């Protein structure tokens, strides 16, 4: 290999690729294309002639088959180029702790500390090379680790012709972090039967279940009047909205749930005396759970509105993505092959559920069944983000083993 997976990762995180949910374009930020162009150059340099960047910022590429077997399914490996808008991703300065000896990790002079008590996976990293931020930015392991791992594996497959595999498609998307990652993907051009995103956390994990997700918007119309003459007449829409949020129970909030519990999460409140808007994300693993949470919010809102007889409310639901397990259960070999690949790469496989979603959620319902494989990062969307070189190398090995398994079992 010309470059290690760590070389690539450090190169990619230096490019600011944060997406912007307020933008109406695809990609939402032009700077994502800067990384896309770099990836195309690197893919072409390792011998992938058809690598290209399309008008939406997606990168498509093909690792040609080198097997004589005619019926090996075309599989795709997918990762996203954007980083989350939750915390700044500008001027990332990664730090490498070689041969990590254990203990809490202070992030430069930022005052931030990665504490083992809060990140117990660090106990499995003793002796590894751990990469962190300096505490002032995101790291970008979500999901530039996935990019680096896929391209490194692709280079190995191209150069080592003794590894037999079918046609492998690569897809690198934009705007995953704002829920638009596959809006413009051309599945016909991609031409894959099955896919895997590399966008997970702990090494050895294969995730075949996600939340189902909706957006919920409440539009509140109050009664506006001059405050000097408002007694028993004004109905302030801002206060109505605030009262609704205040009544949301903690046990149905992100901070009050874990595991397979769903939640309701207010993400924006805006308005004035006469009108206000509340925006929520609603998450659950089941359709019944989603419906229950929508009903809870709307019941709370109607109860609040009962004290404001001159005001009105409209509620609008929008589907965002659905639990990929509904689709993946119809194709058990996809996950079974991943489990075996993880085992062959030297790890104990762990099947898990994602308290969130990936491009794979949407792709699965678009007709491309797509579970999620670990990429090795931790503490995504925060300045405490970290990853180890060794876990990235395990992800590379898993991709290679998956390519081999699909060819062997065809």
N, C-alpha and C positions, 0 to 999 in steps of 0.2 A: 504493500500500500504506500502511496505517496504521502497521504495524511492519515493520522489516527482520528478516531472519533472525537477525541478531545480537541485536537487541532481545529477540526471543523466547527465544533461547538463554540469555541472561543471566538472564532472568526464571525460566526453568525450573530452571537449576542451583542457584538459591537455595533450592529445596525439597528437603529430604532425603527420598530415596525408596529407600534401601537395602533390599534384600530379605533374608530370613532363612531359611537352609536348615533351621534347627531348628524352625521353625514348621510347624504342620499345617494352617493356614488358607490360603485363597485369596482375596485376596492374602495373602502371608505377613506383610506389615506394613500396617497401616491407613494409614500415612502416604503410601503410594503413591496412595491415593484422593484425597489433597489435590491432587496434581498432576493427577490425572484430572479432578477437578471444574473446575480452572482451564482445562484444555484444552477441556472441553465449553463453558464460558462463552465462550472465545475463538472456537471453531468456530461457535457460534450467532451471535456478534457479526459474523462475516464472511458470514453468510447461510446457514449450513448448519442447517436447522431440525430435522433428525432426530438431531443429535449427542446422545449420551447415555452415561451411565456405568452399567454393569450391576452386579449384585451381586458379581461376581468382580473388579471393579476395571477391567475392559476398557472402552475407549472405542470406540464404533462411530459412523461418520458417513458421509454420502454427498454427493459432488459430482455433481449431476444432469447427465445428458448434454445437450449443446446441438447435437447433429448430427441430421440427418434420416436418416442411414444406420441401417438397422434391425439390422444384424448386427455391430456393434462389440462385441467381448468386454468384459464387466465385469472390470476389473482392480482390484487392491487394492494400496495402499501401506501398509507396516507398520513400526512402530518400537516399542521397549519403553521403559517409563517407569522401571523400577527401575535402580538402580546396584549395582555389585558389593559384596559384603560383605568383599572382600579388604582394603580400607583405608577409613578413615572418610570418610563423605560428609556429615557434619554441619558446618554453618556454612561453606559453600563461599564463598571470596572470590576470584573470578576477577580476573586482571590482564590488561590489554590492552597489548601492545607495538605501538604504531602505527608503520607503515613500518619493519618489522624490518630491521635493517642487517646481519644475520648474526652469527655467533659464538655461544658458549655462553650460556645463559640462567640466571642465578641466581634462585632462587625465594625472594624475600624474605630473611628472617633464618633460614630453616629449615636452611640448610647444604646443601640439595639443589640440584643443577644439572642442567639439560637440556643434555647435551653433544652437539655436532654430530657428533662421531665415533661416537656411539651412536645418533643420530637423523639420519641423512644426508638425510632428506626436508626438513629445515630449509634445506638449500641451495637448494631450489626455492621458498622462501617469502620471498626477499629482496624488500623493498618491500611485503609484505603485512602485515596486522594480525593478530598472533598472540596467541591467548588461552591463558593458562596458569593454574595454581593458584598459591597463595602458598606451596606446598610442604608444607602441613599437612593437606590433604584430597585426595580425588579431585576432578577437575573435573566429570565427569558428561557429557562429550561422548559417551560410550557409555551411553545412546544418546539423550540429549536433543538432540544435534545432529540426529539423524534426525527427531525430533518437530518441531523448529523448521523444518526444511527442508520436510517434508511439508505442514505447515500454511501456511507461506509460499507454497508452490506452489499449494495449494488456493485461497488468497485470490486469486492472480493469475488462475487459471482461472475463478473465479467472476466477477471484475470485468472481465476482458478477453474479451468475448463473441466477438471475432474468432478466438480460439483454439478450433478445433473439437475436440471430444473426446467419447468415450462416457461411460457411467456409471463413476464412480470411487469405490471404497469405501476408507475409511480405517479402520485397525485399530491401536489402541495397547494393548499388552499389559503385564501385570505379570509379575514373577518369572522373566523370561528368564534372569537371571544364575544362578539356582539350578535351571535345567533344567525349570521348570514353566510356561514362558511361554504355551503354547497348550493346556494341559490342559483348559481349560473353554471354549475358543473354539467358538462356534456357527457352523459353516460354512454351514449352511442359511440362517441369518439374514444372514450376510455376503454370500452370493450372488455371489461372484466366481469367474471361471474360472481366472485366473492372478493371481499376486501378486509383489511385490518387497519385501524388507526393505531398509531403509536403515540399515545397521549395520556398514559396512565402514570401512576406513582410507583409504588413499591415493587422492586424486582421480583419477578415470579408471578405477578398478578395478571390474570386474564378476566376481563369484565364483559359480561354478556347481558347486563341489565342496567338501565338508567332510569332516572326519574322520567315521568311524563310531565310536560311543562305547558303552562298557559300563562298569558298575560291578562290581567284584569284591570280595566280602567273605570273609575267612578267619576262621573261629571256631576258636579253639584251646582245648583242655581240657588242663590240666596236672595235676600231682600235688601236692597241698598237704599240708604236714605242718609241725609245729612246727620252726622253724629250729634249735633246739637238738638235735634228733634227726634231722636231715635228710640226713646223709651217705649217699650212694648211693641215696637214696629220693626226695628232692624233685625235681620237674621243674617249674621256674618258667615259667609261661605267658608272663610278660613277657619273659623271656630268649629264649624260643623265637620270639616275635614279632619281637624285635629282631634275632635272628640271620637271620631270613628277609629283613628289610629290608636288612640289611648285605650280603647276597649279591646284591642286585639290581644288574645291570651298568649302569655309567654310560652306555654306548652305547645303552641302551634307556630312558633317562630324559628328562624334558623338557629338562634342562640339557645333555644330551649329544646332542640331535637337532635337526634342522631340515628344511626343505623337505617332502618327502613321507615322511620317516621317522615311524613311529609311536612310541608310548612307553607305559611303565607308570609310574604316579605314585602313591605312597602318600600319602593325604590325611588319614588319622586312625589313631591307635593308642591303644588304651585297654584297661584290664583290671587284673587282680590276679594273685596267685601261682597261683590255680587255674584262671583262664580269662582270655583276652584276645581282642580283636577287632582285625583289621587291615582297613582299607578302602582300596581302590585305585580309580583311574580308569584305564581301558585305552582307548587311542586308536590307530586306524590307518585308512588310506584304503580298505582292502579287508577283506572278511570273512576271507580266509585269514590276513591279517596279525593280525587280532584273535585268531583261534583260536591262532595261534602264540604270541602274548604271554600269553594265558591259560595255555596249556600250560607256558610257561617258568616262570611264577610258581608254578604248582601242582607242577611238578617240583622247584623249589628248596625249596618247603615240605615235600615228602615227604622230600627228602634231609636237611633239618634234623631232621625228626621221627624219622629213623632213629636218631639219637643219644638219643632220648627215648622208649624203648619203652612207657612207661606212659601216654603222652599221645596225644591224638587231634585230628583236624582235619576240618573240613567247609568246602567252598568253594561259594559261591553267586554266580552271575552274574546280572546284570540289564541288559537292553538299555536304553540311554538315548536314542540317536538313530542314524540311519543316513545314509550319504553321499547327499546330495541329487542327485548326478549321475546316479544310477541312474534317477531319475524324470525329471530335466530333459532327458536325452538323448532322451526320447520326444517332447519338444516344443521342437525347436531354435529355433523362431521367438521364444520368450520371451527367450532370451539374445541372439539376433541383433538383435532390436528394441532391447534395452538397449545393445548395442555401437554401433548406429547413433545412438541418442540421445546417448550420451557423445560420439561424434564430432561430432554437430551442436552440442553444447554447447561445442565448442572444445577438446576434449582428445583425446589418443591413447588409445584404449581398451586396457586391459590385462586379459586374462582370468586369473584366479588361483584358487588353492585356499586354503581357510581351515584353519589348524591349530586347529580348534575347531569350534563349531557355532553356529547361529543359530535363531531361531524358524522360519526358512525350511526348515531340515532336517526338523523335525517336520511342518510344514504340508505339505511336498511329499509325505510318505508318508501324510498324512491325506486326500489328494486335491486339494490346492491347490498345484500346482507353483510354486516360489518361490525364485528365486536371490537373491543379496545384492548390493546396490549400495553403493558408497562413501558414507560420511557425512562423511569428512574428518578424523576424530580420530586421534590417535596415543598410544601408551604407555598403552593402556587398563588399568584396574584398579590404577593406581599414582598417587602424587602428582606424577609427572612428566608427566601427561597434558596434551596440548595440541592446539589446532586453530586454523585461520585462518579469518577472515571470508570471504576470497575462495574458499576451498575449499567452505565451506557454500553460498555463492552458486552455485558450479558444480553442486552437488548439486540445488539448487532448479531450475536450468536443465535438468538432466538429467530430472527428474521431468516437467517441462512438455513437453519434447521427446518423452518416452515416451508421454505422453497423446496428443500429436499423431500420432505414428507409428501407434499402434494404430487411430486413427480413419482415417487416410489409407489404411491397408492392408486395411481391412475390405471 
